[in-house]
Amino acid sequence: MADTPAAHRHSRQLQRRRRVTQGCFFALFLLAPALNLLRFDLNETQLWVLGQPWSLGIDALQRGQVSANEAAISLILRGILPGLALVALFLGVAWRWGRLYCGWLCPHFSLVEGLNALLHKACGKFSLWDAQPSLRPGEETQRRWWPIYAFSCASFGFLWAITLLTYLLPPQTIWGGLLQGTLTVNQSRFILIAGSAFTLELLFARHLFCRFGCAVGLFQSLAWMANPRALVVAFKRERASDCRTCSTEHAPAGSACDSVCPMRLRPRQIKRLMFSCVQCGRCVDQCAESQQGQAQLPEPQLEWTVGLEALRETLKQQKQAQQHNKSSQ
């Protein structure tokens, strides 16, 4: 039997570590082009990796410095194999732990969670498409947060556009052009169009993009769904009635796990309906908090499982789904 305070403490510590990794990766995403950690310079047609120019050997072949065989070997060793290794590593992590990159590193998802918090202050909802507000006792919405929310979406939308451009052109040229007003017509057009598109996406469709529009997330989800032993949030359905008394500071009206999910999912559903789960653990944290305040509950209803326990959960879900289908026929 789980020690409830310990379970809640562990989930909170995990959330703090996740925030740290998100913040560090967010800074890395913004600074990587300026530090030449990763960018492709269109002007020089040169890839930079970890501060060094990364050559595939094609230029040396054109200058006659290497033979065709040497250029082919260089292309395989410095281009194809590293690319395949990165893809294999990325999908391998997703196969075992799901969309871990999305929930723990992705800069866009960090924005999703931050903007959710701002919107909640403005209207009591975490998404414009939520049916009902979820306010704490005594909490009231404040209209002054609306312009802050809109300004944040626009600011990060245009910052996204500028940052992406610095991955393709020298950062000093782009930022210098912005400060001095010397950007070219094409550079200005890209920032204006891309910044406007990102702003609208952050305002109205940030969750929809993560769930259905992001190819990186889609491939992680496909790999995760293919592995019945992968990390999954398990729900003790035999004690589903205990969820009626669920209540936390963030969700006093109940269904705390549903209310806090940044992807607007229902964590108590079966795995195949949790296709876009980003493994952030917010639902597990809220379940532990809810259970801590209810002495009659022996342990949290939601918990992370992986390996054999995850396989048992998957098989149990499949059996329950089959029984449901038979009863509905």
N, C-alpha and C positions, 0 to 999 in steps of 0.2 A: 504494500500500500504506500502511495506516495506521501511524503511529508509536505503538507500544503504550503506552509510558509517558505520552505526551501524551494518548492517548485515555482512559486511566484517570484522569489528572489532570483532564481536562475533565469527565468524568462526575462526579467527586467535587465539583468546583466547582459543577456544576449542582445537585447534591443539596443543597449548603449554601445556595445561593440559594433553592431550593424551601423549605427549612426556614424561612428568613427570611420569605418571603412568607406561609407558613402561619401563623407566629407573629403577624405583623402583622395578618392578616385575622382571626385568632382573637380578638385583643384588640379589634379594631374591632367584631366581632360582639357581644361582651359590653358594650362601652361605647356603642354607637350609640344605644340608647334614652335613656341618661342624658344624652348630649350633644345629644339631639334631632336626630341625623343622619338617622334614619329610624325612624319609629314612627307608629302610628295610635291616637290617644287615644279610647277608646270613651266615656269620660265626656263629652268635648267634641265627639265625632264629628269630630275634626280630624286631618288628616294633617300630619306634620312631616317636612320634607326639608331637610337641611343647615342645621339650626338655624332655619328659617323655616316658618311655617304655609303649607301648600300648599292653596289653595282652587280648586275647579273652577267657581266662580261660581254654584252652585245656591243658596247662602244669600243672596247678593245679589239673586237673582231673587225669592226668597220675600219679601224685605224691600222689593221694589219699586224697588231702586236701579239695576237694569239691565233692559233689554228682553229678551224671549225670544230674539231673534236674537243679542244680545250674549252671553247666557248659553250659547247653543249653540256659538258661536265659541270662547268660553272653555273649554267642556268639550272641544272637539276639540283646541285648542292646548295645554291644560294637563293633559289626561287621556288622550285616545285616542292622539294622535300620540307623546307621550313613551313611553307604554306599548308601542306598536308598535315604536318605535325601539329600546327596550331588548331586546325579544324578538328583533328582527332581529339586533342586535349579538351577543346571547348565542348564538343558533343559528348565526350566521355564524362565530363563533370555533369552535364545536363542529364545524361542517362542515369547517373547515380543519384544526383541531388536536385534535379529539376532546374527551374529557371533561377538558379542561384545568382547568376550574373545580374539579372534584372532586379532582384530584391535587395542585393547587397552591394552592388557596384554601379549600376547604370545611372549616369547623370540625369537622364530624362525622368526616370522613376523617382529620383530624389526630388526633382521639381514637382512631380505629381503629388507626393506626400506633403510637401511644403505648401503648395497652392491649395490642397484640400483643407489644410488647417486655416488658411486665410479666408477661404470661402465659408467655412463653418462659422467663423466669427461674424461674417456679414449676414448670413441667412440661416444658419443652423444646419446646413447641409454640407456634405463632403463632395457632392457633385450636383451640378445644376439639374441633373435628371433624377435625383433621389425623389421618391414620392412624398416623404414627410421629413420635417426637420427632426434632429435628435439633439435636444438640449438637456443640460444638467439642471437639477433643481435650482431655481433662482437665477439661472443664466438667461440672458437676453441677447438678441442679435443687435448689432450696432451698424448703422448705415455707413459710418465713417470708414469701415473696412472695405466697402465696395471699390472706391477709387484706388485703395492700396492694392487690392486684389487685381484690378484691371491693369494698374501700372506695373505690377510685378510680372504679369503675363507678357506684357509688351516688352519690358526690359529684358527678360530672359529670352523672349522670342528673337529679338534683334541681336542679343549677345550670342545666341546659338548660331545665327546666320553669319555673324562676323567671325566667330571661332571656326566654323566649317570652312570659311574662305581662307583662313590662315593655314589650314591644313593643305591648301593647294597653291597658295602664293606666299611669298615671304611675309611673316607677321609684321616686321618693321615697316614694310611698304603699306600694308593695310591699315594698321593702327596710326602710322604717320600720316597717311592720306586722310583718315577720318579727322584727326586733330587739326591738320593744316588745310583741309578742304580741297585736296588734290586727287581724290579718287577718280579713276577713269569712269566713263559712262557705263561700261559693262560691269565694273565692280559695284558701282552705286545701284545699278539695276538689280544685280543679284542680291545685295543686302536688303533692298526694299521689298522685292518679291518674296524672298525666302523668309525675311523677318516677319512680314505680314502673315504668311502662311503659318509659321510657327506660333505666332501670337494667337491666331484663331484656334489653332489646335490646342494650345494650352488653356484657352478660355473655355472651349466648348467640348472638346473631344479627346482630352489627354488619356482618359481611361480606355476609350474605344481604340485609340491608336495602339496602346500597349497590348490590348487584347487581340486585335484583328489586323492592324496595319504594320506591325514591326516584324520584319523577316527574322531578325536575330531571336526575338522571343518565340516566334512560330517554330523554328527549328529546334529550339530547346524544349518546347512543349512536346513536339513529336518524339524526340529522343526519350523524354521522361515517360510519356504514355506507353512506349514500347517495353518498358522495364517494370514488371509487377513488383519488383523488390526495391524500387526507388523510394527515396524519402517522400513521405506523404503525411498529411494531417489526418489522423484517425479519429473517428467520432464513436463514442460508446452509445450506440443506438438503443441498446437494451435499457439504458437509463435516460432516454430522451425526455421523459416527463420532468426530470430535474431541471431542464432548461427553462421551465416556466418561471422559476424564481430567479433567473439570471439577472444580475444587476451590478453595474460598475459605475465608477465616477464618470466615465465617458459615455455610458449608455444606461442611464438609470431606468429607462422604460423596458429594458430587457433586450435579448438578442444582441449582446455586446459584440460577439464575433462578427455578426453581419454588419454592424454599424461601423466598425473600425477598419474593415478590409479596404485597403487603398485601391484595389481593382474592382470594387463593388461586386464581389462574389459572395456566395453563401457557403461558408467553410464547412457546414455540416452535411453538405451534399457529397455524393460519391465522386470518386476520382475523375471519371470521364466527364463529369459536369464541372470539374475544377481545372479544366484544360489550361487556363492561363494563370494559374496560381504561381506567384513569384517567390514563394517560400520566405516571406518576410517575417512570419511568426507573430504578427500583430494579433491574430485571432487566438493563438495559443496563450499569449500573454494576458489577454482580456479574460479568457476562460479561467486561468489560474487566479486572477484577481477576484473574479466573481465567486469562485469556489472558496477562496480564503475567507470571505465574509459570510459564509453559510456553513455553520458547524455540522449540519446534518449531511453534507455531501462528503463522501470519503476521499474523493480525488477529482481532479479536473476532468471534464468531459472530452476535451480536445487534447491531443498530444502528438508529437512528431514520432513517427516510426520509420524504420529503414531495415532493409535486409529481410530476414525471415518474418519478423513481425509485420512488415509492410506487405509481404506476400499473403499472409493470413488475412490482413485487412482487405486486400484486393479480392481474394477468393470469397470473403464474406460479402463484400459489396456485390460481386457478380451473382451470388446465390440470392441475395435479397432483391436484386433487380429482376432476376428470372421469376421469383415468386410474385413480385409486383406485376410483371407483365401477364402472368397467368391469371391473376385475380382480376385484372382489368379487361380480360377477353370475355 
